[in-house]
Amino acid sequence: MELLERIGQEAKEAEPFLRILSEEKKNEVLTMAAENLVKHRERILAANEKDMARGREKGMKAGLLDRLLLTPERIEGMAEGLRQIAALPDPIGRVMGEHRPPNGLHIRQVRVPLGVIGIIYEARPNVTADAFGLCFKTGNAVVLRGGSDALYSNQAIVEVLRETLHACECPAAAISLLSDTSRETAAAFMKLNQYIDVLIPRGSASLIAAVVNNSTIPVIETGSGNCHIYVDEEADLAMAAEIVFNAKTQRIGVCNACESLIVHEKVKDAFLPMLAERLAEKQVELRGDERAREAVPMKEAQEADWGTEYLDYILSIKVVDSISEAVSHINRYNTGHSEAIITENKAHAEQFLREVDAAAVYVNASTRFTDGFEFGFGAEIGISTQKLHARGPMGLEALTSYKYEIRGTGQVRG
């Protein structure tokens, strides 16, 4: 564990330098990092192919292989995320509020970095670049512990980023990667509270639960996504079919994919056959309740299906008699991530927005938009499904805290 201790120390030592770095310098580094990711993409892709080969040999599911895969386009997307972060205003030093109480003190609330951020994540190598960009822009050092499935990809990306930092005369320890992906090292990492200020898990429900239950470091919980779409009795059914198709099949291995469909009784006979034909293009397996199976032949849904994040070409379907029943079902089984209603009824849309308890609630749009890049944050550190500090896609401001600056003219307290 000496290496882990050293990485923590180096990150802590880099943090004061990063805390006072100018916005111009941050943007210079981020822009060069974007250029270097593209410049060295063959090196990164070669490392990724080693990870993909191991994944295929191990029989990794299609959805997880998709999460792991890097392509020239995805590397360009990583680079574009860094460019967008560079283009965003720097939140550090921003005055959040100020006032003068009767004692004459001038009190300002100012945004500051969190310090050193630890991130534990699975086979998502794009997270490596996103985490660096967001943490660096907010003056935080970051220590990464990726999954063993993406080890070679993560190492290649971090090497490029550290080379960029060195070339820009910034501490390479602004980003560190734990190459030892053993459970023992992960467990020790979760207790490194003398160096790490906050820990963010990103991955499966079991990973997140392990971090929440074992960490002595404060945790920002990013949850799994059992996301629902409710097709209302007053929905545009053609629109609904396209939205469900996109939300279910555009990428199956992501937390904002639709896993469960709820359909109003009045439109099930018209909508479900249309949707089944569309989803057959991707061989999506349907699992429905009794009324759904009356409209279209499909497997019988079990109780476990209502709460399952499949990350696969599987969709559960429930038929309801009212929007209130749909909302009740969603609030019982969802994970607080992303939920959508398809309707032309404004009152129903407002009821859904008001009553559904989730980080992101949509009207007439795919749940696939719950993403820092799509929300205009440049990238995201994760999607928080908790309610303290940060909720939903976490961009720059979610990686800051604040302090009070008090200026006086000789005041003493009587």
N, C-alpha and C positions, 0 to 999 in steps of 0.2 A: 504493500500500500504506500510505499515511499513515493512512487511516481505520482499517485493520486494526490498526495500531500503537496508535492512540488508544483503540480499543475494548479492546485488551489492557491498556493502562495503567489505564484507568478501572475495569476489572474487578479488577485487582490492588489498586487503591486502595480499592475497596469491601470487599475481603475482610477486612481487620482489623475493620471495623465489624460485619460479619456474624458473624465468629468469636465475638464476645462478646455477641451479641444474646440477650436472655432468651427462654426458652421461651414465656412469655406473649405477648411481642411477636411472635414468629414465628407463633404460632397466630392472633393478631389479624389479621395481614397475610394469612395463608392463607385465613382465613374470609371476609375482605372480598374477596379475589381470586376466590373461588368465587362470591360474590354478584354480582360485577361481570361475570364471564363470562356468567352467565345474563342479567343486566340488559342487556348489550350484545350479546346473541346475534344480533339481526338484522344488526348491523354485521359480525359475524364470518361469518354465513351469506352475506351479500352478497359478501364477499371470497372466500369458498370457492366460490361459484358462478362467479366469474371464473376461478378455478383449474380447476374442473370443465369449464367450457366450453373452455378451452385444451387440457385433457387429451383431451376427446372429439374436438376438431379434429385433434389429433396422432395419433389412433388408439390411445390408451392401452388396455392390456388391462383386462378387466373386474375382475380381482383388484386391479390397481393403482388403478383408479378407486374401488373399494370402500375401499381404504386411505385415499384422499384425501378421500372424502366426509365432510362434517360435516352433521349433522341436529340439530334441537332436542334430541333424546334423547342424541345423542353429546356435545353441549355440556354437557348436564346430567350426563352421565357424567364428563366432565372436571372439572366443579365438584365432584361427589361425591368424586372422587379427592383433590382438595385438602382437602375437609372430613375425609376419612379420615386423611390425612397429619397434619392439625392435631390429630386425636384420638389419634394414636399418641404414645408416650413419646419424648421427645427423647433421642437417644443421646449427644449432645455433653456432655462432662463426666462421663459414666458411668465408674465405676471398674471396670475389667475384671479387676483382680487386685491384691493387695498382699501384701508380706511384709517381714520384718525379718531380713536376714542377720546373721551373727555380729558384724559391725562395728557393729551398732546402728542403721544407717540405716533409715529408713522409706521403702520404695520402692513407689510406686503406678503402675499402668499405666492411663492415662486416654484415653478416646476424644476425638479432635479432628477438625475438618474436613480434607478433602484440600487445600482452597485455592480455586483457580480450575479449573473443569471445562469442557472443551470438548467439544461433542457435534456430530458430523457425521451427518446422517440424511437420509432421502429423503421421499417423499410421505406422511408421517404427521403431520398437524398436531396430533393429540392428544398427541404426544410433547412438543410445546412446553410445554403446561401441566404435564404429568407431570414433565418435567425441572426446571421452575421449582420446583414444590412440593417435590420430594425434595431438590434442592440447597439451597433456602432453609431448609428445616427442619434441615438438617445444617450450616448456616453456611457454605456454599460459594457463591461467585459462579459463574454459568454463562454461557458464550458459545456461541451456537447458530449452526450453519451448516446450514440446511435445504436441501432440493432446490428447484430452480427451479419444479417442478410445483406446489409448495404455497406459493409466495412470498407471495401476497396473504393467504392464510389465516394464515400464520405472523406476518406483519406486524401483522394485526389483533389477534391474540391477545397478542402481545408489547406492543402499544400499551396494551391494557387492563391488563396486568400492571404495566407501568411506571407508568401513571397511579395504580394502587393503591398501589404503593411510595411514590410522591411524596406521596399523600394521607396515608400512614402515617408520613411523615418518615423514610423509609429510602432509601438510595441506589438510584436507578433502575438503576444499572449492576450491580445484583445479577443482572439478566438483560439480555443483549444479543443482537441478531440481526444476522448478516452479510447484508445485502441484496444484496450482490454474490455471485451464486452461480456465478461462473465457475470453471473448473478452476484457473486461475492463482491466484485468491484462496484456493481450498481448499488448494492446494499450499503457499502461504505460511503459511496458518493451521496446517498440520501441523508447521511449524518454529518456531512462536511459543513455544518452551520457556522463554523468559525471563519469560513471563507466565502460561502455561497449565501447570498441574501434572499433569493427566492428560487424555487424549483418549479419548472413547468413540464408536466408529462404530456406527451402527444402520441396517441396510438390507440391500441385496443382497450376495451373496458377493463380487462384483467391487468394490463400494464398500469393504467391510471389508478385502479383500486390499490395495487401494490404500492405505488408511490404515496398515495394519500394515507394509507395505513401504516407505512414504515418510516416516512421522512420526519426528521427533526427540524427540517428547513421549512419555512412557510411555503405552501403549495398553491399555485393557481391551477385549478382543475379544468382541463379541456376534455369534454365528454365525448362518448360515442354518439352516433347519430341514427336513432330510430325515427326517421323523418316520415311524416304523413302528408298526403294530399287528399283533401275532401272535395269531391265533385258535387256541388249543390244542385238542388232541384231546378234552379234557374241558371245553370251553367251553359255557356257556349260549348257544346259537346265536341265539336271539331277542335276548338282551342284546347279543351281539356285533354283530349287524346294526344295532341302534340306535346303539351307540357308534361304529362305523365311519362310519355316515351322518352323525352329528354332527361327528365329527372331520374328515371330508372336506369337508362341504358347508355347515356353519354359517357359516363365513367362509373363502373360498378364498385370500384374499390375505394370510394371516397365517403367521408362522413356526412356529406350533404346530399347523397343520393336518396331518392324516395324508396323506402322499404315497405310501406304500408299504404294502401289505398282505401278510402272510405267513400261510398257512393250512396246518394239518396235513393230511396225505394222507387220514387217516381221516374227516375231516369235510368235505372239499372238495365232494363230490357233493351233500351236504345243504345246505351253507352257501352256496356261491357262487351257485347259482340264486336263492336267497332274497335275497341281498345285491344281485345284479344288478338284480332287480326293484325293490328299494328305491332304489338309486342312479339308476335310470332316471327317477325323478321329477325329478331335477336334470340329466338328460342327461350323466351322468358317463361319460367314455370310459375303458374298461378296457383295460389292456395286460398280458398274462399270459404265463407260460412255458408249455411244452407241456402239462403236467398241468392247469394252470388252464384252458387252452383246451379240454381234454377235457370239463370240467364245464359251461362256458358259452362260447358263441361270443364272441370278443373279438380285438383286435389282438394281434399277436405282440410281446412285449416284447424290446427290444434291451438290450445290456449297459449303455448309457448311462441307461436308464430306472431302474436300481436306485439310481443316485446322484443323481437329478434332483429338485430342489425345483421342482415345477411351478407353484405359485401359480395353479392353473387346475383346471377340472373334469376332471382326469385322475388315474387311480390305477393304479399298477403292482401286479401280484399274482404272488407266488411260492408254490409248494407245497413243503413240506418233510416229512421223515420223522420228525423229532424236535425237541424243544425245543432241544437242543444245536445242531442245524443252524440253527434260527431265530436263536439268539443269535449264532452265528458270522456269519451273513449280516448281521445288524443291526450288529454291531461293525465289520464291513468297510465298510459303505456309509453308516452314519449320520453325522451332523454333530455328535454329542454334545449334542443338544438334548433331545428328549422321545420316549420309547419306551413302549409299553404291551403288556401281555399280558391276554388274556381267558381265564380258566380257573377251574374249580372245584377244581382240584388244588392244595392248599396247598404241597406240595413243589415243584411246578413254579413256582408264584408266587414262592417264596423263591429258587429257583435263578435266575429271571429278574431279580429285584431285585438279587441278589448279583453276577451275571456281566455284565449289560449295562452298558456304559460310556457314561453320558449324565448330563446335569445333572438330569433329572427322569425317573424310572422309575415307571410306573403299573401297578396291578393292577385290572382291571375298572372302568376309567374312561377318559374321553376325554382325549386329549392337549391338548385346547383349554383345559384348566385351568392350563397353565403360563403364568402371568400374575401380575404383582405384585398387581393388584387382587383376583384370585381367591385368592391366597395370604394375603391379609390385610395386605399391605404398603401399602395405599392406592393405590399406583401403582408403576411400575417405571421405571428409567432404561434398561432393556434386559435381555436374557436372555443372560448370559455362558455361553459354551460352552468357556471355558478353565478351568484348574484353579488358577491363582494368584490370590490376593487374594479373588476373588468367583466364584461359580458359580451358574447358574440365574437366576431373576428377582432383579434387584438392587434392593433397597429401601434404607431409610435406612442401615443399618449398612454396606452395601457402599460407601457414599460417605464413609466415615470412615477415618482412620488412627488412630494412637495415639502418645502420648508418655509418657515416664516422669517422674514428679514425685518428687524425692528430698528428704526432710527429715532434717536431721541435728542434732546437739547439740554441734558443734565437732569432729567427726571429721576427721583428716588421715591420709593414707595413708603408712605407713612403708616 
